[in-house]
Amino acid sequence: MGQFLPLALSRHRELMKIPNALNRAAIVALGVGLGPLVQLLAMPVLSRIYMPTEFGHLALFLSVVSIVVTVSCLRYEGAIQVVKDSEVEAIAWTALLSAGLLFLITVALLLTGLPQQRIESLLILGGDAKWVPAVALCGAMILIGSNITMREGRYVRNAAIRSSQSIIFVLFAIAASELGLLVTSVLASLVVGLGVFIYLIRVIRRIPFSDIRKTAKKYLEYPMLVAPTSLLDAAALTLPVLFISGSYGFESTGHYTQIQRLIGAPILMAGIVVGQLFMKRSGELFRSGHSSRTLLWKSVGILSVGAIALLIGLATFGEVVCRAILGDAWRVDTKFLLIVMTPLLFRAVVSPITTITLTHGRIRVGTLWQVYYFASTYLGLLYAARTMNFEKFLIFYAIIEIVAYSLYLILADKVASNFSGKHVK
């Protein structure tokens, strides 16, 4: 009996870890999904308050902001998860100071007027381009706050930081519609960004600047290697919106982005979950000397079933459902829905397994593909925007996406198939 009781207690503690892990995963998933879910639920209201043109204007603005946010911390925020405990404060301050420096540089550049003359998207935004640095800085605060709270295991705060901006935006957009969609979005970003900044200043311990400089130099590969690749990725994903707004107008941009947001939400959320599980398990398999090929195709297969089911449902009921949700001011014919959603669904199926080049130590393969993806997307859409109407442009874009992500799927399979335990350290 004396030996049984400690053993029983030990097993009880092990079993208790499972619900705790599930609870943490559920809270993190809530933080990722709550904001988009609130926006999705509010869409029937917002789509009747604001016209497609306003949604298109906001989509262009947020696309430009997303590019700046990607490198706002010079990717030092990504190191928060991997540094030693003694370096957390230093790397957090490095990320904060990098964000502040980029904010000042962006403001100075916009004041000269040179970016507006050379970048068509900023020229189209006009006076609203002045908000880009501030909103990007707020986005940087959210990135740092998310990584700090995740590192510390503060999952509820992490969920609040991730979801609050979308929720506050919906509240502002409904309650203060006279301000316009873009202004309410900016205000929501400023409120959340300021709140997260105050939180960070309170929780991050002050340290000498020499320690910050030393840490920044130690992790120099983040701004030198990770940031350029991330910038290419972010730019490539925003290219359709940038070209559509410039060549076909805000109204077409609004139709395009709203349909993607409405219909693509379920498969994108599923992709986030599958992607996180794949990255974790793939890394474990690599470290134990096993291939991830079976896991790769299982993940792709699960998402493919969901994508095919969504396409069938879209072809059958899409027009009726979308019209009921969005109203009569929006383009929701079946042909348009299928053209818009095909590239997104194909990308949603393959994207979750793209971390295999990281987990299997083949970063160069992923980088080379990223360069190809950006170049092919940019050159292809540049040609399409100059020679094709809107529908043909979307079809051409779908072809570019399918070819690019098919190539990645082939590369990913080869990375998994040619796996050798000798890569494991």
Summary of the structure (lengths in Angstrom):
residues: 425
radius of gyration: 22.7
end to end distance: 44.1
largest distance: 82.7
contacts: 1399
relative contact order: 0.11
helix: 88%
strand: 0%
